[in-house]
Amino acid sequence: MKDQGMKSVQKNNFAETFHLFYRYDRVSKQVISDNLGHSLPTITSNLKKLLNRELIVKDGEFLTQKTGRPAQAYKLNESAFTSLGMELFGNYITIISLNARGELSAKERIDIIFENTDTYYKKITDELKKFVDSKKLDIDRIVGLGIGIQGLVSDDQRRVVYSKILPMADLTTAAFQKYLPFPVTFLHDADAVALAEQHASKRTEDAIYLSIGEHLGTAMMVDGKIYNGARGRSGTMEHITIAMDDNRLCYCGRHGCIETYVAISTLIDASKETLTSFFDLIHSDDSDALRRWHQYLNNVAEAIVNLHMFADSPIILAGEITNYLTEKTIGYLEKRISQISAFPEEKNYLELGEVHTNPVAFGAALPLVQRFVEEI
Protein backbone atom coordinates (compact mmCIF):
# COMPACT_ATOMS: atom_id res chain seq x y z
CA MET A 1 0.00 0.00 0.00
CA LYS A 2 2.87 2.34 0.81
CA ASP A 3 4.46 1.69 -2.61
CA GLN A 4 1.13 2.37 -4.34
CA GLY A 5 0.79 5.65 -2.46
CA MET A 6 4.28 6.71 -3.51
CA LYS A 7 3.58 5.82 -7.14
CA SER A 8 0.40 7.88 -7.03
CA VAL A 9 2.31 10.90 -5.71
CA GLN A 10 4.98 10.48 -8.39
CA LYS A 11 2.36 10.25 -11.12
CA ASN A 12 0.61 13.36 -9.81
CA ASN A 13 3.90 15.29 -9.67
CA PHE A 14 4.67 14.24 -13.24
CA ALA A 15 1.21 15.32 -14.45
CA GLU A 16 1.48 18.66 -12.64
CA THR A 17 4.83 19.31 -14.30
CA PHE A 18 3.48 18.54 -17.76
CA HIS A 19 0.37 20.71 -17.27
CA LEU A 20 2.63 23.63 -16.38
CA PHE A 21 3.81 23.73 -20.00
CA TYR A 22 0.29 24.80 -21.00
CA ARG A 23 0.50 27.82 -18.71
CA TYR A 24 3.91 29.06 -19.82
CA ASP A 25 5.57 29.30 -23.22
CA ARG A 26 8.96 28.41 -21.72
CA VAL A 27 9.72 26.74 -18.42
CA SER A 28 12.82 26.39 -16.23
CA LYS A 29 13.46 24.28 -13.16
CA GLN A 30 13.02 27.40 -11.07
CA VAL A 31 9.62 28.09 -12.63
CA ILE A 32 8.55 24.53 -11.75
CA SER A 33 9.82 24.93 -8.20
CA ASP A 34 8.08 28.29 -7.74
CA ASN A 35 4.75 27.00 -9.03
CA LEU A 36 4.66 23.45 -7.72
CA GLY A 37 7.13 23.36 -4.84
CA HIS A 38 8.70 20.11 -6.03
CA SER A 39 12.21 19.16 -4.93
CA LEU A 40 15.08 19.51 -7.39
CA PRO A 41 15.54 15.71 -7.77
CA THR A 42 11.81 15.33 -8.52
CA ILE A 43 11.91 18.18 -11.05
CA THR A 44 14.99 16.75 -12.77
CA SER A 45 13.45 13.27 -12.92
CA ASN A 46 10.14 14.52 -14.38
CA LEU A 47 11.86 16.69 -16.99
CA LYS A 48 13.93 13.70 -18.07
CA LYS A 49 10.77 11.58 -18.45
CA LEU A 50 9.04 14.30 -20.44
CA LEU A 51 12.06 14.65 -22.72
CA ASN A 52 12.29 10.88 -23.22
CA ARG A 53 8.61 10.74 -24.18
CA GLU A 54 9.19 13.71 -26.53
CA LEU A 55 6.42 15.67 -24.84
CA ILE A 56 8.77 18.61 -24.29
CA VAL A 57 11.99 19.84 -25.91
CA LYS A 58 14.90 21.97 -24.80
CA ASP A 59 14.64 25.57 -25.95
CA GLY A 60 17.89 27.38 -25.31
CA GLU A 61 18.55 29.25 -22.09
CA PHE A 62 16.94 32.00 -20.06
CA LEU A 63 18.81 35.29 -20.22
CA THR A 64 19.67 36.60 -16.79
CA GLN A 65 21.46 39.57 -15.29
CA LYS A 66 22.87 37.41 -12.53
CA THR A 67 26.29 35.84 -12.65
CA GLY A 68 26.54 32.11 -13.05
CA ARG A 69 25.26 29.61 -15.54
CA PRO A 70 22.00 30.58 -17.37
CA ALA A 71 19.02 28.36 -16.67
CA GLN A 72 18.04 25.75 -19.26
CA ALA A 73 14.68 26.52 -20.89
CA TYR A 74 12.15 23.87 -21.90
CA LYS A 75 8.94 24.16 -23.91
CA LEU A 76 6.04 21.99 -25.03
CA ASN A 77 6.78 19.86 -28.08
CA GLU A 78 3.90 21.01 -30.25
CA SER A 79 4.27 17.97 -32.51
CA ALA A 80 4.21 15.55 -29.57
CA PHE A 81 0.72 14.45 -30.55
CA THR A 82 -2.03 15.40 -33.00
CA SER A 83 -5.81 15.35 -32.90
CA LEU A 84 -8.01 15.31 -35.99
CA GLY A 85 -11.39 16.96 -36.48
CA MET A 86 -13.98 16.57 -39.20
CA GLU A 87 -17.05 18.57 -40.23
CA LEU A 88 -19.53 16.30 -41.99
CA PHE A 89 -22.08 18.11 -44.16
CA GLY A 90 -24.41 17.17 -46.99
CA ASN A 91 -22.09 18.00 -49.89
CA TYR A 92 -18.62 18.21 -48.38
CA ILE A 93 -16.40 17.41 -45.43
CA THR A 94 -13.60 19.42 -43.86
CA ILE A 95 -10.67 17.75 -42.12
CA ILE A 96 -8.34 19.61 -39.76
CA SER A 97 -5.45 18.73 -37.48
CA LEU A 98 -4.57 20.35 -34.15
CA ASN A 99 -1.13 20.25 -32.58
CA ALA A 100 -0.40 19.48 -28.94
CA ARG A 101 -1.27 23.05 -27.92
CA GLY A 102 -4.66 22.82 -29.61
CA GLU A 103 -3.65 25.06 -32.50
CA LEU A 104 -4.62 24.51 -36.13
CA SER A 105 -1.78 22.87 -38.05
CA ALA A 106 -3.49 21.81 -41.31
CA LYS A 107 -6.90 21.69 -42.99
CA GLU A 108 -8.53 20.52 -46.18
CA ARG A 109 -12.03 20.62 -47.67
CA ILE A 110 -13.24 17.71 -49.79
CA ASP A 111 -16.41 17.86 -51.89
CA ILE A 112 -18.38 14.66 -51.42
CA ILE A 113 -22.12 13.99 -51.35
CA PHE A 114 -23.40 12.37 -48.15
CA GLU A 115 -24.75 8.84 -48.26
CA ASN A 116 -25.57 6.72 -45.26
CA THR A 117 -23.64 3.77 -46.70
CA ASP A 118 -20.52 1.87 -45.85
CA THR A 119 -19.07 2.95 -49.22
CA TYR A 120 -19.38 6.59 -48.19
CA TYR A 121 -17.79 6.08 -44.77
CA LYS A 122 -14.90 4.13 -46.25
CA LYS A 123 -14.39 6.88 -48.84
CA ILE A 124 -14.22 9.45 -46.03
CA THR A 125 -11.67 7.44 -44.06
CA ASP A 126 -9.61 6.98 -47.23
CA GLU A 127 -9.61 10.77 -47.66
CA LEU A 128 -8.59 11.11 -44.03
CA LYS A 129 -5.61 8.80 -44.57
CA LYS A 130 -4.59 10.82 -47.64
CA PHE A 131 -4.78 13.96 -45.52
CA VAL A 132 -2.53 12.41 -42.86
CA ASP A 133 0.01 11.38 -45.52
CA SER A 134 -0.04 14.65 -47.45
CA LYS A 135 0.39 16.75 -44.30
CA LYS A 136 3.19 14.43 -43.12
CA LEU A 137 1.48 13.67 -39.81
CA ASP A 138 2.83 10.82 -37.71
CA ILE A 139 -0.07 8.37 -37.52
CA ASP A 140 1.34 6.86 -34.32
CA ARG A 141 1.00 10.26 -32.64
CA ILE A 142 -2.64 10.81 -33.57
CA VAL A 143 -4.74 10.63 -30.40
CA GLY A 144 -8.08 10.40 -32.19
CA LEU A 145 -10.64 11.78 -34.63
CA GLY A 146 -13.59 13.91 -33.53
CA ILE A 147 -16.49 14.19 -35.99
CA GLY A 148 -18.98 17.06 -35.79
CA ILE A 149 -22.47 15.68 -36.47
CA GLN A 150 -25.62 17.60 -37.44
CA GLY A 151 -27.60 15.76 -34.80
CA LEU A 152 -27.64 14.63 -31.17
CA VAL A 153 -25.17 11.99 -29.99
CA SER A 154 -25.10 9.54 -27.09
CA ASP A 155 -23.36 10.28 -23.79
CA ASP A 156 -20.43 8.06 -24.74
CA GLN A 157 -20.12 9.97 -28.06
CA ARG A 158 -20.27 6.76 -30.08
CA ARG A 159 -23.81 6.83 -31.55
CA VAL A 160 -26.05 9.31 -33.32
CA VAL A 161 -29.36 9.30 -31.46
CA TYR A 162 -31.23 11.95 -33.50
CA SER A 163 -30.56 13.30 -36.96
CA LYS A 164 -33.06 14.83 -39.37
CA ILE A 165 -30.82 17.11 -41.49
CA LEU A 166 -28.80 14.11 -42.66
CA PRO A 167 -30.38 10.62 -42.28
CA MET A 168 -27.84 9.00 -40.00
CA ALA A 169 -29.78 8.12 -36.84
CA ASP A 170 -28.24 5.11 -35.02
CA LEU A 171 -24.96 5.52 -36.90
CA THR A 172 -22.08 4.45 -34.65
CA THR A 173 -18.39 5.28 -34.67
CA ALA A 174 -17.75 1.67 -35.72
CA ALA A 175 -18.56 2.74 -39.30
CA PHE A 176 -15.32 4.77 -39.20
CA GLN A 177 -13.40 2.92 -36.52
CA LYS A 178 -13.01 -0.28 -38.51
CA TYR A 179 -10.87 1.60 -41.03
CA LEU A 180 -8.77 3.63 -38.58
CA PRO A 181 -6.09 2.80 -35.99
CA PHE A 182 -7.07 5.55 -33.53
CA PRO A 183 -10.23 6.34 -31.51
CA VAL A 184 -13.24 8.03 -33.13
CA THR A 185 -15.83 10.14 -31.29
CA PHE A 186 -18.96 12.04 -32.33
CA LEU A 187 -19.96 15.51 -31.15
CA HIS A 188 -23.09 17.55 -31.83
CA ASP A 189 -22.02 20.30 -34.23
CA ALA A 190 -23.46 23.13 -32.10
CA ASP A 191 -21.58 21.83 -29.05
CA ALA A 192 -18.41 21.69 -31.13
CA VAL A 193 -18.79 25.35 -32.11
CA ALA A 194 -19.32 26.31 -28.46
CA LEU A 195 -16.15 24.46 -27.41
CA ALA A 196 -14.16 26.10 -30.21
CA GLU A 197 -15.39 29.56 -29.20
CA GLN A 198 -14.75 28.95 -25.51
CA HIS A 199 -11.19 27.87 -26.30
CA ALA A 200 -10.54 30.88 -28.54
CA SER A 201 -11.92 33.44 -26.08
CA LYS A 202 -10.66 31.68 -22.92
CA ARG A 203 -14.12 32.36 -21.54
CA THR A 204 -14.94 30.89 -18.12
CA GLU A 205 -18.43 32.33 -17.51
CA ASP A 206 -21.69 30.71 -18.56
CA ALA A 207 -22.87 31.55 -22.07
CA ILE A 208 -25.34 30.69 -24.83
CA TYR A 209 -23.90 30.07 -28.30
CA LEU A 210 -25.88 30.64 -31.49
CA SER A 211 -24.06 29.00 -34.38
CA ILE A 212 -25.63 30.38 -37.54
CA GLY A 213 -24.91 28.52 -40.75
CA GLU A 214 -27.16 26.86 -43.32
CA HIS A 215 -28.98 25.67 -40.20
CA LEU A 216 -29.04 27.13 -36.71
CA GLY A 217 -27.31 25.34 -33.86
CA THR A 218 -27.47 26.38 -30.22
CA ALA A 219 -25.59 25.27 -27.12
CA MET A 220 -25.33 26.24 -23.47
CA MET A 221 -22.08 26.41 -21.53
CA VAL A 222 -22.50 26.08 -17.74
CA ASP A 223 -19.56 25.98 -15.31
CA GLY A 224 -17.17 25.65 -18.22
CA LYS A 225 -18.90 22.60 -19.70
CA ILE A 226 -21.57 21.92 -22.30
CA TYR A 227 -24.91 21.51 -20.52
CA ASN A 228 -26.77 18.66 -22.23
CA GLY A 229 -29.26 17.66 -19.54
CA ALA A 230 -30.54 14.18 -18.77
CA ARG A 231 -30.94 12.95 -22.37
CA GLY A 232 -28.66 15.25 -24.34
CA ARG A 233 -31.41 17.60 -25.49
CA SER A 234 -30.72 20.66 -23.35
CA GLY A 235 -29.48 23.60 -25.35
CA THR A 236 -31.31 22.64 -28.57
CA MET A 237 -33.03 26.00 -28.48
CA GLU A 238 -33.25 26.19 -32.25
CA HIS A 239 -36.48 24.22 -31.90
CA ILE A 240 -38.23 26.64 -29.55
CA THR A 241 -41.42 27.62 -31.36
CA ILE A 242 -42.09 31.32 -31.90
CA ALA A 243 -45.35 30.97 -33.82
CA MET A 244 -47.09 27.59 -33.99
CA ASP A 245 -49.54 28.72 -36.67
CA ASP A 246 -46.76 30.00 -38.95
CA ASN A 247 -46.34 28.17 -42.25
CA ARG A 248 -42.55 28.00 -41.80
CA LEU A 249 -41.88 24.26 -41.66
CA CYS A 250 -38.81 23.18 -39.69
CA TYR A 251 -36.89 20.03 -40.55
CA CYS A 252 -37.93 18.67 -37.13
CA GLY A 253 -41.54 18.53 -38.42
CA ARG A 254 -42.90 21.46 -36.38
CA HIS A 255 -43.80 24.93 -37.61
CA GLY A 256 -42.38 28.28 -36.54
CA CYS A 257 -39.17 27.09 -34.80
CA ILE A 258 -36.42 29.66 -34.28
CA GLU A 259 -34.47 27.67 -36.89
CA THR A 260 -36.95 28.79 -39.54
CA TYR A 261 -36.31 32.46 -38.77
CA VAL A 262 -32.57 32.59 -38.10
CA ALA A 263 -30.81 29.93 -40.22
CA ILE A 264 -28.99 31.29 -43.29
CA SER A 265 -31.31 29.19 -45.45
CA THR A 266 -34.08 31.61 -44.44
CA LEU A 267 -32.06 34.62 -45.61
CA ILE A 268 -30.86 33.57 -49.06
CA ASP A 269 -32.10 31.45 -51.92
CA ALA A 270 -29.31 28.88 -52.12
CA SER A 271 -30.41 27.84 -55.62
CA LYS A 272 -29.33 31.18 -57.08
CA GLU A 273 -27.19 33.05 -54.54
CA THR A 274 -24.53 32.61 -51.87
CA LEU A 275 -23.88 34.60 -48.73
CA THR A 276 -21.03 36.34 -50.53
CA SER A 277 -23.19 37.34 -53.50
CA PHE A 278 -25.97 38.42 -51.13
CA PHE A 279 -23.63 40.75 -49.25
CA ASP A 280 -22.31 42.09 -52.53
CA LEU A 281 -25.89 43.26 -53.07
CA ILE A 282 -25.99 44.71 -49.55
CA HIS A 283 -22.82 46.70 -50.21
CA SER A 284 -24.29 48.01 -53.46
CA ASP A 285 -27.42 49.17 -51.57
CA ASP A 286 -29.76 46.81 -53.39
CA SER A 287 -33.20 47.61 -51.98
CA ASP A 288 -34.55 44.03 -51.96
CA ALA A 289 -31.40 42.66 -50.28
CA LEU A 290 -31.47 45.43 -47.66
CA ARG A 291 -35.14 44.72 -46.94
CA ARG A 292 -34.43 41.01 -46.46
CA TRP A 293 -31.36 41.75 -44.35
CA HIS A 294 -33.14 44.09 -41.94
CA GLN A 295 -36.05 41.67 -41.56
CA TYR A 296 -33.57 38.87 -40.88
CA LEU A 297 -31.74 40.94 -38.25
CA ASN A 298 -35.06 41.72 -36.57
CA ASN A 299 -35.75 37.98 -36.43
CA VAL A 300 -32.30 37.35 -34.93
CA ALA A 301 -32.91 40.03 -32.31
CA GLU A 302 -36.29 38.48 -31.45
CA ALA A 303 -34.69 35.06 -31.03
CA ILE A 304 -31.91 36.47 -28.85
CA VAL A 305 -34.38 38.24 -26.55
CA ASN A 306 -36.42 35.05 -26.15
CA LEU A 307 -33.36 32.97 -25.30
CA HIS A 308 -32.06 35.54 -22.85
CA MET A 309 -35.37 35.38 -20.98
CA PHE A 310 -34.57 31.99 -19.45
CA ALA A 311 -30.78 32.10 -19.38
CA ASP A 312 -29.41 35.45 -18.22
CA SER A 313 -25.97 34.87 -19.72
CA PRO A 314 -23.92 36.41 -22.53
CA ILE A 315 -25.10 35.33 -25.97
CA ILE A 316 -22.38 34.64 -28.52
CA LEU A 317 -23.11 34.82 -32.25
CA ALA A 318 -20.94 32.23 -33.96
CA GLY A 319 -20.76 30.20 -37.15
CA GLU A 320 -20.56 31.08 -40.83
CA ILE A 321 -22.58 34.29 -40.50
CA THR A 322 -19.85 35.92 -38.40
CA ASN A 323 -17.68 36.31 -41.50
CA TYR A 324 -20.15 38.94 -42.71
CA LEU A 325 -21.12 40.74 -39.49
CA THR A 326 -19.67 44.15 -38.62
CA GLU A 327 -19.69 46.37 -35.55
CA LYS A 328 -22.48 48.29 -37.27
CA THR A 329 -24.52 45.09 -37.48
CA ILE A 330 -23.96 44.31 -33.80
CA GLY A 331 -24.96 47.87 -32.96
CA TYR A 332 -28.19 47.45 -34.93
CA LEU A 333 -28.96 44.20 -33.10
CA GLU A 334 -28.22 45.70 -29.69
CA LYS A 335 -30.51 48.65 -30.41
CA ARG A 336 -33.29 46.36 -31.58
CA ILE A 337 -32.84 44.09 -28.56
CA SER A 338 -33.14 47.10 -26.26
CA GLN A 339 -36.37 48.15 -28.01
CA ILE A 340 -38.15 44.81 -27.70
CA SER A 341 -36.77 43.52 -24.38
CA ALA A 342 -39.29 43.11 -21.56
CA PHE A 343 -36.73 44.32 -19.03
CA PRO A 344 -34.42 47.34 -19.01
CA GLU A 345 -30.94 46.19 -20.03
CA GLU A 346 -28.16 47.65 -17.90
CA LYS A 347 -25.46 46.44 -20.26
CA ASN A 348 -25.13 44.69 -23.58
CA TYR A 349 -24.94 40.91 -23.45
CA LEU A 350 -24.45 40.18 -27.16
CA GLU A 351 -20.96 39.26 -28.39
CA LEU A 352 -19.43 38.20 -31.69
CA GLY A 353 -17.61 34.86 -31.91
CA GLU A 354 -13.93 34.61 -32.79
CA VAL A 355 -13.70 31.32 -34.74
CA HIS A 356 -14.67 32.25 -38.29
CA THR A 357 -13.54 29.15 -40.21
CA ASN A 358 -14.27 25.45 -39.60
CA PRO A 359 -15.48 25.85 -35.99
CA VAL A 360 -17.25 22.46 -36.04
CA ALA A 361 -14.12 20.51 -37.00
CA PHE A 362 -12.02 22.56 -34.57
CA GLY A 363 -14.40 21.99 -31.68
CA ALA A 364 -14.72 18.28 -32.47
CA ALA A 365 -10.94 17.82 -32.33
CA LEU A 366 -10.33 19.94 -29.25
CA PRO A 367 -11.64 17.54 -26.56
CA LEU A 368 -9.17 14.90 -27.76
CA VAL A 369 -6.29 17.24 -27.01
CA GLN A 370 -7.72 18.11 -23.62
CA ARG A 371 -8.40 14.47 -22.76
CA PHE A 372 -4.85 13.41 -23.65
CA VAL A 373 -3.38 16.20 -21.50
CA GLU A 374 -5.66 15.38 -18.57
CA GLU A 375 -4.74 11.70 -18.69
CA ILE A 376 -0.98 12.24 -18.63
ABEGO torsion letter per residue (X at the ends): XAAAAAAAAAAAAAAAAAAAAAABABBBAAAAAAAAGBBAAAAAAAAAAAAAAGABBBBEBBBBABBEBBBBBBBBBAAABBBBBBBBBAABBBBBBBBAAGBBABBBBBBBBBBBBAAAAAAAAAAAAAAAAAAGBBAAABAEBBBBBBEBBBAAGABBABBAABBABGBBAAAAAAABABBBBBBBAAAAAAAAAAAAAGBABBBBBBBBBABBBBBBBBGGBBBAEAAGABGBAAABBABAABABBBAAGBBGBAAAAABAAAABBAAABBAAAAAAAAAAGBAAAAAAAAAAAAAAAAAAAAAAAABBBBBBBBEAAAAABBAAAAAAAAAAAAAABABBBABBABBBBABABGAAAAAAAAAAAAAAAAAX
